[in-house]
Amino acid sequence: MTSATLLDRILEPNGLRVVFQPIFDRRSDGWHVYGLEALVRGPLGTNAARADVLFEYVRRKREEARVDRACVAQVLASAGELPRVPTVSINVHASTLGKDRDFPDFVARTAEANGIVRSRLVIEIVEHAPSWDGPGFRAALQALREMGMRIALDDIGLGQSNYRMILECRPDVFKIDRYLVKGAATDFHRRATLQSIADLARSFGGLTVAEGVDNNADLEALHASGINLVQGFLLAGPMTAADLAASRLLDPAPFTLDVSIPSHVADSALA
């Protein structure tokens, strides 16, 4: 009998693990959870337990589409267990959208099977190489939007998340990479860059989310730039669906920034 490969273990039922990191909205009455970014880890006890190793392995094997389908299935099954489902962002490779023609319908069917309204889904484009299929990619984006989903572009400001990709995606949500966020409070050039992205997003009719917010000073710099959707360990780290439900963060009532998540919750989710 042939032993199972790492890819086999990733694709088997419950081979993938899902945690959710809240995206917070700063409003006049306090903080609210705007949405959740679903983060996927590989099987425990393997090198792919770390997300960066998992997806580097998947790209080397050119199995993005199969694994993205498995990720969508696991994410939506986990989200269906939450007491209230806000906006859920799911990371998807651009190559998957370009090559897997049935992918938009697969996402819609899987959302329906888990009782999740399609308008609550954001498809977040990640790890896009220059070789992705342009016409197929654009057709998939159009199909997803026609089904009521929104499009986000990850890592704005780094790598392939450049002006060309912005024009290809015309994202509804601009996700700013943590590199631009960290140290913004004391760096004029970072603040100017953040301001320019926020202005561009508004001109597109989109929203801006800042990732990697780890301290109050950078948080206030973001607020001054008009960026009020943020995620990072300052507010909450990644959590399992069970820990998220227990945290009461999904309650509709606003809360103040001094509401902290116990450190063991974030740590256990990253294991």
DRENLO-321483 format. One line per 8 residues: number of its first residue (from 1); for each residue z, x, y of N, C-alpha, C, CB. Coordinates in steps of 0.1 Angstrom, whole numbers, plus 2048, in hexadecimal, padded with zeros to 3 digits. Glycine has a CB too. Layout:
! DRENLO-321483
NUM) Z:X:Y:Z:X:Y:Z:X:Y:Z:X:Y ~ ... .
***
This chain:
! DRENLO-321483
1) 800:808:7F4:800:800:800:800:809:80D:80C:7F6:800 ~ 7F7:806:816:7F7:80D:822:802:80A:82B:7E9:80B:82A ~ 809:815:830:814:812:839:810:80D:846:81C:81F:83B ~ 818:805:84D:815:7FE:859:814:809:865:820:7F4:85D ~ 80A:807:86D:808:810:878:811:80B:884:7F9:810:87D ~ 812:813:88E:81A:80E:89A:813:802:8A0:81A:81A:8A4 ~ 806:801:8A0:7FF:7F6:8A5:803:7E9:89D:7F0:7F8:8A6 ~ 803:7EB:890:807:7DF:888:815:7DB:88B:807:7E4:879 .
9) 81E:7E4:88E:82C:7E0:891:82D:7D9:89F:835:7EC:891 ~ 824:7DE:8A8:824:7D7:8B5:81F:7C9:8B4:81B:7E0:8BF ~ 815:7C7:8AC:80E:7BA:8AB:815:7B0:8A1:800:7BC:8A7 ~ 81F:7B5:89A:825:7AB:891:82E:7A2:898:82D:7B3:886 ~ 832:796:893:83A:78D:89A:847:793:89E:83E:781:891 ~ 84B:791:8AB:857:797:8B1:856:7A6:8B2:863:793:8AA ~ 84A:7AC:8B1:849:7BA:8B2:84B:7BF:8C0:83C:7BF:8AD ~ 848:7B6:8CA:84A:7B9:8D8:857:7B2:8DD:83E:7B4:8E0 .
17) 85D:7B9:8E7:869:7B4:8ED:866:7B1:8FC:875:7BD:8EB ~ 86C:7A6:901:869:7A2:90F:876:7A2:917:862:795:90F ~ 876:7A8:923:880:7A6:92D:87A:7A1:93A:888:7B3:92F ~ 882:79B:942:87D:796:94F:885:79C:95B:87F:786:94F ~ 87D:7A1:964:884:7A6:971:881:79C:97C:87E:7B4:975 ~ 88C:796:982:88A:78C:98C:883:792:999:897:786:990 ~ 87B:78A:99F:875:78D:9AC:87C:783:9B6:865:78B:9AD ~ 882:789:9C0:88B:781:9C9:884:77E:9D7:898:789:9CC .
25) 887:773:9DC:881:76E:9E8:88D:76D:9F3:87A:760:9E7 ~ 88B:774:9FE:896:774:A08:892:769:A12:897:782:A0F ~ 89A:75E:A12:898:753:A1B:8A3:752:A25:896:746:A13 ~ 8A2:749:A2E:8AC:747:A39:8B9:743:A33:8A7:73D:A43 ~ 8B9:73B:A28:8C6:737:A22:8CB:740:A18:8C4:729:A1C ~ 8C5:74B:A15:8CA:754:A0B:8BF:759:A02:8D5:74E:A03 ~ 8C3:75E:9F6:8B9:764:9EC:8B7:759:9E1:8BF:771:9E6 ~ 8AA:759:9DD:8A6:750:9D3:89D:758:9C9:89D:744:9D8 .
33) 89D:754:9BC:894:75B:9B3:886:754:9B5:899:759:9A4 ~ 87D:75C:9B9:86F:757:9BB:868:757:9AE:867:760:9C5 ~ 86A:761:9A6:863:761:999:868:76C:990:854:764:99B ~ 862:76E:985:866:778:97B:85A:781:977:86D:772:96F ~ 85C:78E:976:851:796:970:855:799:962:850:7A4:978 ~ 84D:795:959:84F:798:94B:84C:7A6:947:847:78E:942 ~ 855:7AD:941:853:7BB:93D:854:7BC:92E:85D:7C5:944 ~ 84B:7C3:928:84A:7C3:919:84D:7D1:914:83C:7BF:914 .
41) 855:7D2:90A:858:7DF:903:854:7DE:8F4:868:7E2:904 ~ 851:7E9:8EE:84D:7E9:8E0:858:7E8:8D7:845:7F6:8DE ~ 855:7EA:8C9:85F:7E8:8BF:86A:7F2:8C0:859:7E9:8B1 ~ 877:7EE:8BE:882:7F7:8BE:880:801:8B3:88F:7EF:8BD ~ 885:80D:8B5:885:818:8AB:877:81F:8AB:887:812:89E ~ 86E:81C:8B4:861:823:8B5:860:829:8C3:856:819:8B2 ~ 856:832:8C4:854:838:8D1:84F:82E:8DB:849:843:8D0 ~ 849:823:8D6:843:818:8DF:84E:80F:8E4:839:811:8D7 .
49) 85B:812:8E1:866:80A:8E7:866:80B:8F6:873:80E:8E1 ~ 861:816:8FB:85F:818:909:852:812:90E:860:827:90D ~ 852:80B:919:846:804:91E:83B:80E:921:849:7FB:92A ~ 83E:819:927:833:822:92B:82D:828:91E:839:82E:933 ~ 834:82B:914:82F:830:907:827:825:900:83A:836:8FE ~ 82C:819:900:825:80E:8FA:817:80C:8FF:82D:801:8FC ~ 816:80B:90C:809:808:912:7FF:814:913:80B:802:920 ~ 805:820:913:7FC:82C:912:7F6:82C:904:804:839:915 .
57) 7FE:829:8FA:7F9:829:8EC:7EF:81E:8EA:805:826:8E2 ~ 7F1:812:8F0:7E8:807:8EF:7DA:80B:8F6:7EE:7FA:8F6 ~ 7DB:811:901:7CE:815:908:7C7:820:900:7D1:81A:916 ~ 7CE:829:8FA:7C8:833:8F2:7C1:82D:8E6:7D2:83E:8EE ~ 7C7:823:8E0:7C1:81C:8D5:7B6:812:8D9:7CC:815:8CD ~ 7B5:810:8E6:7AB:806:8EC:7AE:7F8:8E6:79D:80A:8E9 ~ 7BB:7F5:8E5:7BF:7E8:8DF:7C6:7DF:8EA:7C9:7EA:8D4 ~ 7C2:7E1:8F7:7C8:7DA:902:7C7:7CB:900:7C2:7DD:90F .
65) 7BC:7C6:8FC:7BA:7B7:8FB:7C3:7B1:8F0:7AC:7B4:8F8 ~ 7C4:7B7:8E4:7CC:7B2:8D9:7DB:7B2:8DD:7CA:7BA:8CD ~ 7DF:7BD:8E3:7ED:7BF:8E7:7F0:7B6:8F3:7F1:7CD:8EA ~ 7E7:7B4:8FC:7EA:7AB:908:7EC:79D:903:7DE:7AC:912 ~ 7E4:799:8F9:7E6:78C:8F3:7F4:78A:8ED:7DB:789:8E9 ~ 7F8:795:8E6:805:794:8DF:810:794:8EA:807:7A1:8D6 ~ 80E:79B:8F5:818:79B:900:819:78E:906:814:7A6:90B ~ 80D:787:909:80D:77A:90F:814:770:906:7FE:775:911 .
73) 812:771:8F9:818:768:8F0:827:769:8F0:813:769:8E2 ~ 82C:776:8F0:83A:779:8EF:841:775:8FD:83D:787:8EC ~ 83A:778:908:840:776:915:842:766:917:837:77B:920 ~ 837:75F:914:838:750:916:842:74A:90C:82A:74A:914 ~ 843:74F:900:84D:74A:8F7:85B:74C:8FD:84C:750:8E9 ~ 85E:758:902:86B:75C:908:86D:753:915:86B:76B:90B ~ 863:752:91D:865:74A:929:868:73B:926:858:74B:932 ~ 862:736:91B:865:729:917:873:726:913:85C:725:90C .
81) 87B:731:911:889:730:90E:892:72F:91A:88E:73B:905 ~ 88D:731:926:895:731:932:898:723:936:88D:739:93D ~ 8A4:722:93D:8A8:714:941:89F:70F:94C:8B6:714:946 ~ 899:718:954:890:714:95F:886:71F:960:897:711:96C ~ 879:71C:960:86F:726:961:869:726:96F:863:723:956 ~ 86C:731:976:865:733:983:857:739:981:86E:73C:98D ~ 852:73F:98B:845:747:989:847:752:97F:840:74C:997 ~ 83E:754:976:83F:75F:96C:833:768:96D:841:759:95E .
89) 835:775:970:82A:77E:971:828:785:963:82C:788:97C ~ 81C:785:95E:819:78C:952:80F:797:954:813:781:947 ~ 812:7A3:950:809:7AF:952:7FE:7AE:948:811:7BC:950 ~ 7F2:7B0:94D:7E6:7AF:944:7DC:7BA:949:7DE:7A1:945 ~ 7D6:7C2:93F:7CD:7CC:943:7C0:7C6:948:7C9:7D5:937 ~ 7BA:7CC:952:7AD:7C8:957:7A2:7C8:94C:7A8:7D1:963 ~ 7A3:7D2:943:799:7D2:939:79A:7C6:92F:79B:7DF:930 ~ 7A6:7C1:92D:7A7:7B5:925:7A0:7A9:92C:7B6:7B1:923 .
97) 7A2:7A7:939:79B:79C:940:78C:79E:940:7A0:79B:94E ~ 787:7AB:940:779:7AE:940:772:7AC:933:777:7BB:945 ~ 77A:7AE:928:773:7AE:91B:777:7A2:912:777:7BA:913 ~ 783:79C:914:787:791:90B:784:784:912:796:792:908 ~ 778:77E:90F:773:772:916:77C:766:914:765:76F:911 ~ 784:765:909:78C:75A:907:79A:75B:90C:78C:757:8F8 ~ 79D:767:913:7AB:76A:917:7B0:75F:920:7AB:777:91D ~ 7A9:75B:92A:7AF:750:933:7B3:744:92B:7A5:74D:93E .
105) 7AA:73F:922:7AD:733:91A:7B9:736:911:7A1:72F:912 ~ 7BA:742:90C:7C6:746:903:7D3:745:90B:7C4:754:8FE ~ 7D3:74A:917:7DF:749:920:7E3:73A:922:7DD:750:92D ~ 7D9:732:926:7DB:724:929:7E1:71D:91C:7CE:71D:92D ~ 7DB:71F:911:7DF:719:904:7EE:71D:901:7D6:71C:8F9 ~ 7F0:72A:903:7FE:72F:8FF:808:72A:909:7FE:73E:8FF ~ 805:728:916:80E:723:91F:811:714:91B:809:723:92E ~ 807:70D:918:809:6FF:915:812:6FD:908:7FC:6F8:912 .
113) 810:706:8FE:817:706:8F2:826:708:8F4:812:710:8E8 ~ 829:710:8FF:837:713:902:83D:70B:90D:838:722:906 ~ 836:700:911:83B:6F7:91C:83B:6FD:929:848:6F2:918 ~ 833:707:92D:833:70D:93A:827:709:942:833:71D:938 ~ 829:704:94E:81E:700:957:816:70C:95B:824:6F8:963 ~ 809:70A:95A:800:716:95D:801:71B:96C:7F2:712:95A ~ 804:712:975:806:716:983:812:71F:985:807:709:98C ~ 81A:720:97B:826:729:97D:822:737:978:832:724:975 .
121) 816:73A:973:813:747:96E:80B:74F:978:80A:745:961 ~ 80E:75C:978:807:766:980:802:771:977:810:76C:98C ~ 7F5:773:976:7F0:77E:96E:7EF:78A:977:7E2:77A:968 ~ 7F7:794:972:7F8:7A0:97A:7F0:7AC:974:807:7A5:97B ~ 7E6:7B0:97C:7DC:7BA:977:7E2:7C8:978:7CF:7B9:980 ~ 7E2:7CF:96C:7E8:7DC:96B:7DF:7E6:964:7F6:7DB:963 ~ 7E1:7F2:966:7DA:7FD:95F:7CB:7FB:95D:7E1:7FF:951 ~ 7C5:7FA:969:7B6:7F7:968:7AF:804:96A:7B2:7ED:973 .
129) 7A6:808:961:79E:814:961:791:810:968:79C:81A:953 ~ 789:81A:96D:77D:817:974:772:811:96B:777:824:97A ~ 774:812:95D:76A:80D:954:76B:7FE:950:76A:815:948 ~ 774:7F7:956:775:7E9:952:769:7E1:956:782:7E2:959 ~ 767:7D6:94F:75B:7CE:950:75C:7C5:95C:758:7C5:944 ~ 754:7C8:967:755:7C1:974:752:7B2:973:74D:7C7:97E ~ 746:7AE:96E:742:7A0:96E:74C:798:965:734:79F:969 ~ 74F:79D:959:758:796:950:766:795:957:759:79D:943 .
137) 76A:79F:95D:777:79F:964:778:794:96F:77A:7AD:96A ~ 76E:794:977:76D:78A:982:76D:77C:97C:761:78D:98B ~ 765:77A:971:764:76D:96B:772:768:966:75A:76D:960 ~ 779:772:960:787:76F:95B:790:76B:966:78C:77A:953 ~ 790:772:971:798:76F:97D:795:761:982:796:779:988 ~ 788:75D:983:785:750:987:78A:745:97E:775:74F:989 ~ 788:748:971:78D:73E:967:79C:73C:967:789:743:959 ~ 7A4:747:969:7B2:746:96A:7B6:73E:976:7B9:754:96B .
145) 7AF:741:981:7B3:739:98E:7AF:72A:98C:7AB:73F:99A ~ 7A4:728:986:7A0:71A:984:7AA:712:97B:792:719:97E ~ 7B1:71A:973:7BC:714:96A:7C9:712:972:7BD:71C:95E ~ 7CA:717:97E:7D6:716:986:7DF:722:987:7DE:70B:981 ~ 7DA:72D:980:7E2:739:980:7DF:741:98D:7E0:741:974 ~ 7E8:74B:990:7E5:754:99B:7E3:762:996:7F1:753:9A6 ~ 7DE:76B:99F:7DB:778:99B:7E3:782:9A4:7CC:77B:99D ~ 7EA:78C:99E:7F1:796:9A5:7EA:7A3:9A1:800:796:9A1 .
153) 7EB:7AD:9AB:7E6:7BA:9A8:7F2:7C4:9A9:7DB:7BF:9B3 ~ 7F4:7CB:99E:800:7D4:99D:7FD:7E1:9A3:804:7D5:98E ~ 808:7E8:9A7:808:7F6:9AC:7FF:7F8:9B8:803:7FF:9A1 ~ 7FF:7EE:9C1:7F7:7F0:9CD:7FB:7FD:9D4:7F9:7E4:9D7 ~ 7F1:805:9D8:7F3:812:9DE:7F2:81E:9D5:801:811:9E4 ~ 7F1:81C:9C8:7F0:827:9BF:7E4:825:9B5:7FD:828:9B7 ~ 7DF:830:9B0:7D5:830:9A6:7C9:827:9A9:7DB:82A:999 ~ 7C5:81E:9A0:7B9:816:9A1:7BC:809:9A9:7B4:813:994 .
161) 7C8:807:9AE:7CB:7FB:9B6:7C8:7FE:9C4:7DB:7F8:9B5 ~ 7BB:800:9C6:7B5:804:9D3:7AE:7F9:9DA:7AC:810:9D2 ~ 7A7:7FC:9E5:7A1:7F1:9EC:796:7EA:9E4:79B:7F6:9F9 ~ 78F:7F2:9DC:784:7EC:9D3:78A:7E2:9CA:77D:7F7:9CB ~ 796:7E6:9C3:79C:7DC:9BA:7A2:7D0:9C1:7A7:7E4:9B2 ~ 7A7:7D2:9CD:7AB:7C7:9D5:7A0:7BD:9D8:7B2:7CC:9E3 ~ 794:7C2:9DB:789:7BA:9DE:784:7B3:9D1:77D:7C2:9E4 ~ 785:7BA:9C5:781:7B4:9B9:78A:7A9:9B5:780:7BF:9AE .
169) 797:7AB:9B7:7A1:7A1:9B2:7A4:796:9BD:7AE:7A8:9AF ~ 7A3:79A:9C9:7A8:791:9D4:7B5:78B:9D0:79D:786:9D7 ~ 7BF:794:9CE:7CC:78F:9C8:7D3:785:9D1:7D5:79B:9C5 ~ 7DA:77C:9C9:7E3:772:9D0:7F1:779:9D2:7E5:766:9C7 ~ 7F4:783:9CB:800:78B:9CC:7FD:79A:9CC:80A:787:9C1 ~ 802:7A1:9D6:800:7AF:9D8:80E:7B6:9D3:7FC:7B4:9E6 ~ 80E:7BD:9C8:81A:7C3:9C3:81A:7D2:9C8:81B:7C3:9B4 ~ 823:7D5:9D1:824:7E3:9D6:82C:7EC:9CD:82A:7E2:9E5 .
177) 826:7F7:9CA:82D:801:9C1:839:806:9C7:823:80C:9BD ~ 843:809:9BF:850:80F:9C3:84F:81C:9CB:859:811:9B7 ~ 844:823:9C8:842:830:9CF:842:82E:9DE:835:837:9CB ~ 83B:823:9E3:83B:820:9F1:847:81A:9F7:82F:817:9F4 ~ 850:815:9EE:85C:80E:9F2:867:818:9F4:860:803:9E8 ~ 869:821:9EA:874:82A:9EA:874:833:9F6:874:832:9DD ~ 87E:833:9FE:87F:83B:A0A:879:835:A16:879:848:A07 ~ 874:829:A16:86E:823:A21:877:822:A2D:869:815:A1E .
185) 884:821:A2B:88D:81F:A36:88D:82B:A3F:89B:81D:A31 ~ 88A:837:A3A:88A:843:A42:87C:84A:A44:894:84D:A3C ~ 872:843:A40:864:849:A40:85B:83F:A48:85F:84B:A32 ~ 857:843:A54:84F:83B:A5C:841:838:A55:84C:842:A6A ~ 83C:842:A4F:82E:840:A49:82F:836:A3D:829:84E:A44 ~ 83A:837:A36:83B:82D:A2B:83C:81F:A31:848:830:A22 ~ 844:81D:A3C:845:810:A42:838:80B:A48:850:811:A4D ~ 830:814:A4D:823:811:A53:81A:80C:A48:81D:81C:A5B .
193) 81B:813:A3C:812:80F:A31:816:802:A2B:813:81A:A26 ~ 823:7FF:A2A:828:7F2:A25:824:7E7:A2F:838:7F3:A24 ~ 825:7EA:A3C:821:7E0:A46:812:7DD:A44:823:7E5:A54 ~ 80A:7E7:A42:7FB:7E5:A40:7F8:7DC:A34:7F4:7F2:A40 ~ 7FF:7DF:A29:7FD:7D7:A1D:801:7C8:A1F:804:7DD:A11 ~ 80D:7C7:A25:812:7B9:A28:808:7B1:A31:81F:7B9:A2E ~ 802:7B8:A3B:7F9:7B2:A44:7EC:7AE:A3C:7F5:7BB:A4F ~ 7E7:7B7:A33:7DB:7B5:A2B:7DD:7A9:A22:7D7:7C1:A23 .
201) 7E9:7A8:A1B:7EC:79D:A12:7EB:790:A1A:7F9:79F:A0C ~ 7F1:790:A26:7F1:783:A2E:7E3:77F:A31:7FA:785:A3A ~ 7DB:789:A35:7CD:786:A39:7C5:780:A2D:7C6:792:A3E ~ 7C9:784:A20:7C3:77F:A14:7C9:771:A10:7C5:789:A09 ~ 7D3:76D:A18:7DA:761:A14:7E4:763:A08:7D1:756:A11 ~ 7E8:770:A06:7F0:773:9FA:7FE:777:9FE:7EA:77E:9F3 ~ 806:77A:9F4:814:77E:9F5:815:78C:9F2:81D:775:9EC ~ 820:792:9F6:823:7A0:9F4:831:7A1:9ED:823:7A9:A00 .
209) 831:7A9:9E1:83D:7AB:9DA:840:7BB:9DA:83D:7A6:9CC ~ 84B:7BF:9DE:84F:7CD:9DE:857:7D0:9D1:857:7D1:9EB ~ 853:7DA:9CA:85A:7DE:9BD:863:7EA:9C0:850:7E1:9B2 ~ 86D:7EB:9B7:875:7F7:9B8:87F:7F8:9C3:86D:803:9B8 ~ 884:7EC:9C7:88E:7EC:9D3:89C:7EF:9CD:88E:7DE:9DA ~ 8A1:7FB:9D1:8AD:800:9CB:8B9:802:9D6:8AB:80D:9C5 ~ 8B6:800:9E2:8C1:801:9EC:8BE:7F8:9F8:8C2:810:9F1 ~ 8C9:7F5:9FF:8C9:7EC:A0A:8C0:7F1:A16:8D7:7E9:A0F .
217) 8C0:7FE:A18:8B8:803:A24:8A9:800:A22:8BB:812:A25 ~ 8A4:803:A16:896:800:A13:894:7F1:A13:892:806:A06 ~ 89D:7E9:A0E:89C:7DB:A0F:89A:7D6:A1D:8A8:7D4:A08 ~ 8A2:7DB:A26:8A1:7D7:A34:893:7DB:A3A:8AD:7DC:A3D ~ 88F:7E7:A36:882:7EC:A3B:877:7E3:A37:87F:7FA:A36 ~ 877:7DE:A2A:86E:7D4:A25:86E:7C7:A2D:870:7D1:A16 ~ 87A:7C2:A30:87C:7B6:A37:876:7B7:A45:88B:7B2:A38 ~ 878:7C3:A4C:872:7C5:A59:863:7C5:A59:877:7D2:A5F .
225) 85D:7C9:A4D:84F:7C9:A4B:849:7BB:A47:84A:7D3:A41 ~ 852:7B1:A46:84E:7A4:A43:84C:7A2:A34:841:7A1:A49 ~ 852:7AB:A2C:852:7AA:A1D:85F:7A5:A18:84E:7B7:A16 ~ 85F:798:A13:86C:792:A0F:86C:78F:A00:86E:785:A17 ~ 862:792:9F9:862:791:9EA:864:79E:9E4:855:78A:9E5 ~ 86F:7A0:9DD:873:7AE:9D9:878:7AD:9CB:87D:7B4:9E2 ~ 877:7B8:9C4:87D:7BA:9B7:882:7C8:9B5:874:7B6:9AB ~ 88D:7CA:9AE:893:7D7:9AD:8A1:7D6:9A8:892:7DF:9B9 .
233) 8A7:7E2:9A5:8B5:7E2:99F:8BF:7DF:9AA:8B8:7F0:99A ~ 8BC:7DF:9B7:8C5:7DB:9C1:8CA:7CC:9BF:8BF:7DC:9CF ~ 8C1:7C4:9BA:8C4:7B6:9B8:8C6:7B3:9A9:8B9:7AD:9BD ~ 8BD:7B7:9A0:8BE:7B5:992:8B4:7BD:98A:8BD:7A6:98F ~ 8B9:7C3:97F:8B0:7CA:976:8AA:7C0:96C:8B7:7D5:96F ~ 8A2:7C6:963:89C:7BD:959:8A6:7B7:94F:891:7C5:950 ~ 8A4:7AB:94B:8AE:7A4:942:8A6:79C:938:8B7:79A:94B ~ 8AD:79B:92C:8A7:792:922:8A8:783:927:8AF:794:915 .
241) 8A1:77B:920:8A2:76C:924:8B0:767:923:898:764:91B ~ 8B7:76B:919:8C5:766:917:8CE:76B:922:8CA:76B:90A ~ 8CD:778:926:8D5:77E:931:8D1:777:93E:8D3:78D:931 ~ 8C4:775:940:8C0:76F:94D:8C6:761:94E:8B1:76E:94D ~ 8C5:759:943:8CB:74C:943:8DA:74C:946:8C8:744:936 ~ 8E1:756:940:8EF:757:942:8F3:75B:950:8F5:760:938 ~ 8EA:762:957:8ED:768:964:8ED:75D:96F:8E2:772:968 ~ 8E7:751:96C:8E6:746:976:8DD:749:982:8F4:742:97B .
249) 8D5:754:981:8CC:757:98C:8C1:74C:98D:8C6:764:989 ~ 8BE:745:983:8B4:73B:983:8B9:72E:989:8AE:739:976 ~ 8C5:72D:98C:8CA:721:993:8C3:720:9A0:8DA:721:995 ~ 8C0:713:9A5:8B9:712:9B1:8C1:715:9BE:8B4:704:9B2 ~ 8CE:716:9BD:8D6:719:9C9:8D4:727:9CE:8E5:716:9C6 ~ 8D3:72A:9DB:8D2:737:9E0:8DF:73F:9DD:8CF:737:9EF ~ 8DD:74D:9DE:8E9:755:9DC:8E8:761:9E6:8EA:75A:9CE ~ 8F2:768:9E8:8F3:774:9F1:8F0:780:9E9:900:774:9F9 .
257) 8ED:78B:9F1:8E9:798:9EA:8F5:79E:9E3:8E4:7A1:9F5 ~ 901:79A:9E7:90D:7A1:9E0:90F:79B:9D2:919:79F:9E8 ~ 907:791:9CE:907:78D:9C0:900:797:9B7:900:77F:9BE ~ 908:79E:9AF:902:7A9:9A8:901:7A6:999:90B:7B6:9AA ~ 8F8:7AC:992:8F6:7AA:984:8FE:7B5:97D:8E7:7AA:980 ~ 906:7B2:973:90D:7BD:96C:903:7C8:967:915:7B7:960 ~ 907:7D4:968:8FE:7DF:965:8FA:7DF:956:904:7EC:968 ~ 903:7DA:94D:900:7DA:93F:8F4:7D1:93C:90C:7D7:937 .
265) 8F2:7C7:944:8E7:7BE:942:8DA:7C5:943:8E7:7B2:94B ~ 8D8:7CC:94E:8CB:7D3:951:8CA:7DE:946:8CB:7D9:95F ~ 8D5:7E5:943:8D4:7F1:93A:8D0:7EC:92C:8E1:7F8:939 ~ 8D6:7E1:927:8D2:7DC:91A:8C4:7D8:919:8DB:7D0:916 ~ 8BF:7D2:924:8B1:7CE:924:8A7:7D9:923:8AE:7C5:930 ~ 8AB:7E5:928:8A2:7F0:928:8A3:7F9:91B:8A5:7F9:934 ~ 8AC:7F5:912:8AE:7FD:906:8A2:7FD:8FD:8BA:7F9:8FF .
***
